Amino acid sequence: MNQRARREAQGRRGEALAALYLRFKGWRILAQRLKTPRGEIDLIARRGRTVIFVEVKWRSSAELLDDAIDPYRLRRVSAAAEAVVHRYVRPGDLVRIDVLLLAPWRFPRHLENALAA
């Protein structure tokens, strides 16, 4: 297996773990790996009146997570969310962009409303 395929497999496992983590926190997963004309959204989830568009980052160590997300990636997720928000959000819902940072043997770091930070 080449490096790219190995990273892709790790990313998919990370997304599956992130979805499981969100389910345990009471979120209902609405979509996974949703491709839009503006990019891909890793997860879309709902809990009550809140819908989150989630970017998942998996790294081989916790130290590498600090640089895993940047304003460019957040803007890309936001643009992709704008393309499909009408499918998942009802009037009165709160919408936000969240980030889940995952590394082996570490508890997930959930950055809520990461775009506002």
C-alpha positions, 0 to 999 in steps of 0.5 A, spaced: 500 500 500 502 506 498 503 512 502 497 516 499 492 510 500 495 509 507 493 516 509 486 515 505 485 509 509 487 513 516 482 518 514 476 514 513 478 510 520 478 517 523 472 519 520 468 513 522 471 514 529 469 521 529 462 519 527 462 514 533 464 520 538 459 524 536 453 519 536 455 518 543 455 525 545 447 525 542 448 527 535 445 524 529 449 523 523 446 526 517 451 525 512 458 522 511 464 524 506 459 529 502 462 531 496 459 538 493 461 543 487 465 547 492 469 541 496 468 535 501 464 535 508 467 530 512 460 529 517 454 533 517 450 532 524 444 534 528 442 535 535 436 538 537 436 545 533 443 545 531 446 542 525 454 542 524 458 541 518 464 537 521 472 537 518 475 531 521 483 531 522 487 525 524 494 525 525 499 520 527 501 524 534 497 529 538 503 534 537 501 534 529 494 536 531 496 543 532 497 545 525 492 540 522 487 546 521 488 553 518 483 558 516 484 556 508 481 549 510 475 552 514 473 557 509 473 551 504 469 547 509 464 553 510 464 554 502 462 547 501 457 547 507 453 553 503 452 549 497 448 544 501 446 548 507 438 548 504 438 540 505 439 540 512 437 546 516 430 548 517 428 555 519 430 557 526 436 552 526 443 554 529 448 552 524 456 552 525 462 549 523 466 544 528 472 541 527 474 534 530 482 533 532 484 525 532 490 522 534 492 515 537 491 514 544 488 521 545 481 523 547 478 527 541 478 534 541 472 537 539 473 545 537 466 547 536 464 553 532 471 553 529 470 558 524 468 564 529 474 562 533 
